[in-house]
Amino acid sequence: MPSFVDRVVLHLAAGAGGHGCVSVHREKFKPLGGPDGGNGGRGGDIVLVVDPNTTTLLDYHRSPHRKARNGAPGEGDNRSGADGADIVLPVPDGTLVSTRDGEELVDLVGAGTRFVVAKGGNGGLGNAALASKRRRAPGFALLGEPGDTLDVVLELKSVADVGLVGFPSAGKSSLIAAISSARPKIADYPFTTLTPNLGVVEAGDVRYTVADVPGLIEGASEGRGLGHEFLRHVERCKALVHVVDGATMEPGRDPLSDIDVIEAELEKHGGLDDRPRMVALNKIDVPDARELVDLVRADIEARGWRVFPVSAATHEGLRELTFAMGELVAAARAAAPPPEATRLVLRPTAVDDSGFTVTNEGERFRVRGVKPERWIRQTDFTNDEAVGFLADRLAKLGVEDALIKAGAQAGDEVVIGGEDAVIFDWEPSIHAGSELLGPRGTDPRLQ
C-alpha cells in the first residue's frame, strides 16, 4: 500500500432530499382541519475543504466511495424532515479538482478554501405547502430530489516556492535536509526519493518552502522512471534550482548534459518556461567536483543563470544559495498581483426565455429543461392527483403550446428528460385548471 498518493478518483453521491408528507389535521370535533403535511429535509452536500494538516490523498485512495446522508421525510402536524448531514472531506493545499474528461472544476489553494463538489437534493414539499384557494386539501406531496452523483479526479500539486530538480542521486534530498528541518530518506542509489518532500527555509526576512521532487531522467515526460508522476509538483514553484551531481562517475554524464536533459523534460511537460532558474553544483567536497566548477561555470552563466558551488555534506556554499533563492522568491511575490476577492457571476435568465426546449426526433418529441426535468423527479406517478398537478405545471410553463407548434398530435410519444427520461403518450385535451379536481388523490382528467 503506498504511503503517498497525489492522484485519486472519487466516487461521490450526495444525499437525496426527503419526501414531502401527505397528512390532514384531525382533532376532536374537527376531523378535517386542513392539510398539515411537512416538507422533506434537504440531502447532505459533499464539501472539499483545504486542510493544512492534510498532506496526501491516501485516505481517498483507500476508500474512494463517499455518500452523504439523505434528508428525512416530512411528517404530520407541519413537521419538516431533518436535513441530511454534510460530508466534509479535507484535502491538501494545492488540490486540483476535475472531471474524468479533464474539465477543471476548481483549484483549491489556501487554508480553509471550500468547494461544494456534490450538492444534495432538495426536499419535497408537503401537502400543506401545496395548498391553495382552489386546492384546499391536496392528496399528494412532492418527492425529494436525488443528490448529485459523479466521479471527480483529485490531483495534488504541491504548493512550494522553489523546486529542486535533477537526476537521481544528485543530492536533492541531502540538500533539502541540510537547509531545512525536513528529513527525507537518503541513500546512495537511484530513486531513493519516491515522494515529493517539502522543507521550510528561512533566509533573512524571507521564509519560503522548497520541494524536493523525485529524480528525473531522460524520457520522464513520456513515462520513464518516476519523475513523470511528480512533474506536476513543480508547476506552482516560483523558481527552479538545478541540482547537479559534480562527482558522478557515470559515463556520458557531465553538468551541462544533465541540465540539458532536465530542461528538455521540463519543456515537454510545458508551462515552466517563465520560471527563473539557478544551478547548484553539488558535492564540491569531492576534489574532482570542485575542479569541474571552473570548467562549466562560464557556460552555465552564459545562459543567464547564477551558479552556486555547494556541498550538502559539509554545508559549504549553502548560505549563499538559500539567500539567492530567497531573493527570487521575494521578487516573485512582489511581482504577483494581489489576490482577488471571491466574486459571484450572476447570469439572469432572459425575460422571454421559457426555460425549456421541444425537439422533434421523428418518432417522438423530447422536452428538455431544468424546470420540466425537476418537476418530473418530484412527481409521484402512482398518485393521479400528483400527475394532474404536473400536467398543470407543464401547461402553465407553456410546454403544451410548444408541442402543438412543433407538430405534435394526440397519441404522439413525448419524452421529458435525458437518460432518466419519462415517456408518455401526449393528450392535448388535458388542460390546466384546478376546478376539475375530484376527491383527494384523484384527477378526473386521467380517468
C-alpha angles and dihedrals in degrees: 000000000000119000095206124046123175101172129045139157114229122204106208134188119180119208122275120237119254120252121256118250129244108212139144121210112244130182138146113302088003108073095161106039096158134267116316104168112142129223124261120253123255120259119249122264127227109230130189115211128184108239118189089208093059114084104163141036092228095120091058092046088058096044111018096166115088127173128182124218122269122241117257119250120255121259138209124276088052093290113156120214120254118262117250115255116256121238113228114200116195115218132182122264108269099035116156115208119202142152123259088258090061098255108148113232103177142339108223110210126154131043113281096019109149133200128180100221097174120027122212121238122259118253119249121253118252122230091261090064091046095054118114139165091275097035101046099162112024113199093207142054134204122261122240116257121244118250125243116286116194148134118240133185118227113201121183118217110182116238102226132147097215128029123205111212131178148108121309113280092018088128101258094136092047090048095051090046090053097050099038143025092261114121107200123175110274126192139143100256135080123275095020088145108068097165134037114265125209125207131181116226129191118204110174108301094345119094117187143156127246124204121210102207118200114263120285125215134184109292094023092131088057095050106275119138122346103295096084089066091057105037087102088067092069094052094089096043117117092210139014127219120200108217105203125192105229094183102051116138096196113123116250093021125120133145096262095049091045090053092047092052093049092046090052091054092047090050092051090050089052136203097073103090093102096055114107114239138207132176129233111198099205134201097036087153083083109081095225091053092051091053090048092060093070091049098054104027096088093049092050094045088051086069090059095255126129117235124216120187106211143167120209089193098055097022090234112160095005095115092056091046095050093048091048090051089048090054091054092048093048091049092049092049092049092050094047115101116247113267113266121234116249110271130197115219111211117203107184118202115254115259094241094044109114091194098237143069132217117209126189106222096179102252094033144020119238124207116200128179142113095254100045093045092047092050090051090056091050096051124099101213092194089069115072093201090054090051090049090050089053090051090052092051094048093047092048090051089054100250094129093052090047091052090052091050090049090056101257116162131200110283095024117138113254122191122197116196138007126268096351092042127160116226124202140158108255119235111185090194090079103095131178117263131120090207088080093064119121129187118342113286094022138086121199091213090068097049 
